[in-house]
Amino acid sequence: MPLLVVGISVLVLLLLMTKLKLNGFAALLLVAVGVGLVRGIPLEKIPDVLSEGIGGQVGDTMLTIGLGAMVGRVMGDSGAAQRIAGKLLDAFGPRGVQVAMVVTSMLIGVTMFYEVAFIIIVPIAFTLVRVTGAKLLWVGLPMSIALSTMHSFLPPHPGPTAVAATFHASVGLTLFYGLFIAVPVGALIALVWPRLPFIRAMNPSIPPGLVSERVFEDEEMPGLGWSLGVALFPVVLIAGAAVTDMATSGSSPFLHFVAFIGSAPIALLLTLLLAVWAFGPRIGRSLAEVSASCNSAAQAMAMILLVIGAGGAFKNVLVEGGISDYIKDQTHGWSISPIVLAWLIAVILRVALGSATVAVVTASGVVLPLLAGGGVHPEMMVLAVCCGSIAFSHVNDPGFWLFKEYFDLSVVEAIKVRTTYTTVLAVLGLGGVLAVERALDVLSL
């Protein structure tokens, strides 16, 4: 049974990494090869499947994570991250640091991919941890939860946008309704989860090389205007491109240019160039010093990128092994509410494959025929599928490894933290979708 293969592979991976202490990169590749053999992928094709998975995952994330880490380290070594962190503390106070993280993350995360926004904000979270003496998860977890919610629930992120096209739903209405669900649900979990006893018992350290250890005096730091300007520069570019894409149609050289500079890699490359100048020669730091900051960030990212790439290989083996087709066949004809069915299929696919994109695309295809006669608002179907796609993030999800490595958690700890919060977000999200759908039905009477 394909799902049994998935379950056993996860258990074997946990055994290799927890009991045998095998490196995550090697453990993921070893398990991926085993799954490929069991699922009948021809022996000679397994290396290509692994390479495609690694290439696809690293290709999507290397530029974003690498450039983002360099920007963050340049800001940290110049004191810009500390300047922003200090202003957040002044505005919200030490007790309000979690609220500051949630507000910042939701505002930035509305239009930015999880990985991009994570890389941009995490240096500020690290600096707040160092300045306040708070635990890393106390500050960083609300940020991650808020970003996960925005990325998974709302267009213009890729999953919700793709499903909206499948269901012929209004992207604008999906975003409008989704905000009524995502903001309260995400904020609730973001503020509650770090307070749970099993979370508070964990005390990971900031991974070395990703943030400056120096504490700056006020006169040594760049001004708030430049610090915020550089931090928000990629946000403006990426958000501007997303809004332009939703608000306009057709084709023109200007729109192509906006899309180009608003793509995450180009936006972050331009931000890095701006940061090098603003926090280098402009304030008296040599280019050699700034280059050293970039090199330090690149070295710290090497193993993180390897592990994320191996996670992509594991995911690709599961997809090529036909597990998504098996789930699609098994769930065909289930007679339950279209909203619940859409959510449930997305959950099953997410658990089995780890890929939220595959989960939402496959689930939307399965339940699309039910939309015509079901009397359900298409925007609610979009949100149901997207809520399901966030559930049970675990070892076959490359985003799981990004979270684990940046917060320096063991595999078991990351499962306790990330798998639980993503699952609760999915369940509460479904409740919100059903409530909004009911309210729309009442208003239309």
Backbone hydrogen bonds, N-H to C=O, Kabsch-Sander energy under -0.5 kcal/mol:
donor,donor_aa,acceptor,acceptor_aa,energy
4,L,1,M,-0.7
5,V,1,M,-1.6
6,V,2,P,-1.8
7,G,3,L,-2.3
8,I,4,L,-2.7
9,S,5,V,-2.4
10,V,6,V,-2.0
11,L,7,G,-2.0
12,V,8,I,-2.7
13,L,9,S,-2.2
14,L,10,V,-2.4
15,L,11,L,-2.3
16,L,12,V,-2.6
17,M,13,L,-2.1
18,T,14,L,-2.6
19,K,14,L,-0.5
19,K,15,L,-1.5
20,L,15,L,-1.9
22,L,16,L,-3.0
27,A,23,N,-2.8
28,L,24,G,-2.4
29,L,25,F,-1.8
30,L,26,A,-2.5
31,V,27,A,-2.4
32,A,28,L,-2.3
33,V,29,L,-2.3
34,G,30,L,-2.0
35,V,31,V,-2.6
36,G,32,A,-2.3
37,L,33,V,-2.1
38,V,34,G,-2.3
39,R,35,V,-2.6
40,G,37,L,-1.1
41,I,36,G,-2.4
45,K,42,P,-1.6
46,I,42,P,-1.0
46,I,43,L,-0.7
49,V,45,K,-2.3
50,L,46,I,-2.6
51,S,47,P,-2.5
52,E,48,D,-2.8
53,G,49,V,-2.2
54,I,50,L,-2.7
55,G,51,S,-3.2
56,G,52,E,-2.8
57,Q,53,G,-2.1
58,V,54,I,-3.1
59,G,55,G,-2.4
60,D,56,G,-1.4
61,T,57,Q,-1.5
62,M,58,V,-3.7
65,I,61,T,-3.4
66,G,62,M,-3.0
67,L,63,L,-2.2
68,G,64,T,-2.3
69,A,65,I,-2.5
70,M,66,G,-1.8
71,V,67,L,-2.5
72,G,68,G,-2.5
73,R,69,A,-2.3
74,V,70,M,-2.6
75,M,71,V,-2.4
76,G,72,G,-2.2
77,D,73,R,-2.9
78,S,74,V,-1.2
79,G,75,M,-0.8
79,G,76,G,-0.6
80,A,75,M,-1.3
81,A,75,M,-1.5
83,R,79,G,-2.1
84,I,80,A,-2.2
85,A,81,A,-2.6
86,G,82,Q,-2.7
87,K,83,R,-1.9
88,L,84,I,-2.2
89,L,85,A,-2.1
90,D,86,G,-2.2
91,A,87,K,-2.2
92,F,88,L,-2.8
93,G,89,L,-2.4
96,G,93,G,-1.3
97,V,94,P,-1.0
100,A,96,G,-2.4
101,M,97,V,-1.9
102,V,98,Q,-2.4
103,V,99,V,-2.9
104,T,100,A,-2.4
105,S,101,M,-2.5
106,M,102,V,-2.6
107,L,103,V,-2.1
108,I,104,T,-2.2
109,G,105,S,-2.9
110,V,106,M,-1.0
111,T,108,I,-0.8
112,M,108,I,-1.0
117,A,113,F,-2.8
118,F,114,Y,-2.8
119,I,115,E,-2.2
120,I,116,V,-1.8
121,I,117,A,-2.5
122,V,118,F,-2.6
124,I,121,I,-1.0
125,A,121,I,-1.8
126,F,122,V,-2.9
127,T,123,P,-2.2
128,L,124,I,-2.5
129,V,125,A,-2.2
130,R,126,F,-2.2
131,V,127,T,-2.8
132,T,128,L,-2.7
133,G,129,V,-1.9
136,L,204,P,-0.6
139,V,135,K,-1.3
140,G,136,L,-3.4
141,L,137,L,-1.6
143,M,139,V,-0.8
144,S,140,G,-2.1
145,I,141,L,-2.6
146,A,142,P,-2.3
147,L,143,M,-2.3
148,S,144,S,-2.6
149,T,145,I,-2.2
150,M,146,A,-2.1
151,H,147,L,-2.6
152,S,148,S,-2.2
153,F,149,T,-2.3
154,L,150,M,-1.6
157,H,154,L,-1.3
161,T,157,H,-2.1
162,A,158,P,-2.5
163,V,159,G,-2.3
164,A,160,P,-2.3
165,A,161,T,-1.6
166,T,162,A,-1.7
167,F,163,V,-2.4
168,H,165,A,-0.7
169,A,164,A,-2.7
174,T,170,S,-2.4
175,L,171,V,-2.3
176,F,172,G,-2.4
177,Y,173,L,-3.1
178,G,174,T,-2.5
179,L,175,L,-1.9
180,F,176,F,-0.9
180,F,177,Y,-0.6
181,I,177,Y,-0.7
181,I,178,G,-0.8
182,A,178,G,-3.7
183,V,179,L,-1.8
185,V,181,I,-1.9
186,G,182,A,-2.8
187,A,183,V,-2.4
188,L,184,P,-2.3
189,I,185,V,-2.3
190,A,186,G,-2.5
191,L,187,A,-1.9
192,V,188,L,-1.9
193,W,189,I,-2.7
195,R,192,V,-1.6
196,L,193,W,-1.7
199,I,196,L,-1.0
200,R,196,L,-2.5
201,A,197,P,-1.5
202,M,199,I,-1.6
210,L,207,P,-1.2
216,F,214,R,-0.6
220,E,217,E,-1.3
221,M,217,E,-0.7
221,M,218,D,-1.0
227,S,223,G,-2.1
228,L,224,L,-3.1
229,G,225,G,-2.3
230,V,226,W,-2.4
231,A,227,S,-1.9
232,L,228,L,-2.7
233,F,229,G,-1.1
236,V,232,L,-2.6
237,L,233,F,-2.1
238,I,234,P,-2.8
239,A,235,V,-2.9
240,G,236,V,-2.4
241,A,237,L,-1.9
242,A,238,I,-2.1
243,V,239,A,-2.8
244,T,240,G,-2.3
245,D,241,A,-2.2
246,M,242,A,-1.9
247,A,243,V,-2.2
248,T,244,T,-1.5
256,H,252,S,-2.2
257,F,253,P,-2.1
258,V,254,F,-2.5
259,A,255,L,-2.4
260,F,256,H,-2.1
261,I,257,F,-2.6
262,G,258,V,-1.5
263,S,259,A,-0.5
263,S,260,F,-1.1
267,A,263,S,-2.9
268,L,264,A,-2.4
269,L,265,P,-2.2
270,L,266,I,-2.7
271,T,267,A,-1.8
272,L,268,L,-2.4
273,L,269,L,-2.1
274,L,270,L,-2.2
275,A,271,T,-2.9
276,V,272,L,-2.8
277,W,273,L,-1.9
278,A,274,L,-3.2
279,F,275,A,-2.7
280,G,277,W,-0.9
282,R,277,W,-1.9
283,I,280,G,-1.2
284,G,281,P,-1.1
285,R,280,G,-2.9
290,V,286,S,-1.7
291,S,287,L,-2.7
292,A,288,A,-2.0
293,S,289,E,-1.5
294,C,290,V,-1.9
295,N,291,S,-2.6
296,S,292,A,-2.2
297,A,293,S,-2.0
298,A,294,C,-2.3
299,Q,295,N,-2.3
300,A,296,S,-1.9
301,M,297,A,-1.4
302,A,298,A,-0.8
302,A,299,Q,-0.7
305,L,301,M,-2.6
306,L,302,A,-1.9
307,V,303,M,-2.5
308,I,304,I,-2.3
309,G,305,L,-2.4
310,A,306,L,-2.2
311,G,307,V,-2.1
312,G,308,I,-1.7
313,A,309,G,-1.7
314,F,310,A,-2.2
315,K,311,G,-2.2
316,N,312,G,-2.3
317,V,313,A,-2.1
318,L,314,F,-1.7
319,V,315,K,-2.0
320,E,316,N,-3.0
321,G,317,V,-1.7
322,G,319,V,-1.6
323,I,318,L,-1.4
326,Y,322,G,-1.9
327,I,323,I,-2.1
328,K,324,S,-2.2
329,D,325,D,-2.3
330,Q,326,Y,-2.3
331,T,327,I,-2.0
332,H,328,K,-0.7
334,W,331,T,-1.7
336,I,334,W,-1.1
341,L,337,S,-3.2
342,A,338,P,-2.6
343,W,339,I,-2.2
344,L,340,V,-2.9
345,I,341,L,-2.7
346,A,342,A,-1.8
347,V,343,W,-2.1
348,I,344,L,-2.5
349,L,345,I,-2.5
350,R,346,A,-2.3
351,V,347,V,-2.6
352,A,348,I,-2.3
353,L,349,L,-2.9
354,G,349,L,-0.6
354,G,350,R,-1.9
356,A,354,G,-0.7
359,A,355,S,-2.0
360,V,356,A,-2.6
361,V,357,T,-2.3
362,T,358,V,-2.4
363,A,359,A,-2.5
364,S,360,V,-2.2
365,G,361,V,-1.5
366,V,362,T,-1.9
367,V,363,A,-2.0
368,L,364,S,-1.1
370,L,367,V,-1.2
371,L,367,V,-0.7
371,L,368,L,-1.4
372,A,368,L,-0.6
373,G,369,P,-0.5
374,G,370,L,-0.7
375,G,371,L,-0.6
380,M,377,H,-0.9
381,M,377,H,-1.4
382,V,378,P,-2.0
383,L,379,E,-2.1
384,A,380,M,-2.2
385,V,381,M,-2.4
386,C,382,V,-2.4
387,C,383,L,-2.5
388,G,384,A,-2.0
389,S,385,V,-1.5
390,I,387,C,-1.1
391,A,388,G,-1.2
392,F,419,T,-0.5
393,S,390,I,-0.6
397,D,394,H,-2.2
400,F,397,D,-1.4
401,W,397,D,-0.9
402,L,398,P,-1.6
403,F,399,G,-2.2
404,K,400,F,-2.6
405,E,401,W,-2.7
406,Y,402,L,-2.2
407,F,403,F,-1.7
408,D,405,E,-0.9
409,L,404,K,-2.2
414,A,410,S,-2.7
415,I,411,V,-2.2
416,K,412,V,-2.3
417,V,413,E,-2.1
418,R,414,A,-2.6
419,T,414,A,-0.9
420,T,415,I,-0.9
421,Y,417,V,-1.9
422,T,418,R,-2.5
423,T,419,T,-1.5
424,V,420,T,-2.3
425,L,421,Y,-2.2
426,A,422,T,-1.9
427,V,423,T,-2.2
428,L,424,V,-2.8
429,G,425,L,-2.3
430,L,426,A,-2.1
431,G,427,V,-2.0
432,G,428,L,-2.2
433,V,429,G,-2.4
434,L,430,L,-2.6
435,A,431,G,-2.0
436,V,432,G,-2.6
437,E,433,V,-2.7
438,R,434,L,-2.1
439,A,435,A,-2.3
440,L,436,V,-2.6
441,D,437,E,-2.1
442,V,438,R,-2.3
443,L,439,A,-2.4
444,S,440,L,-1.6
445,L,441,D,-0.6
445,L,442,V,-1.0
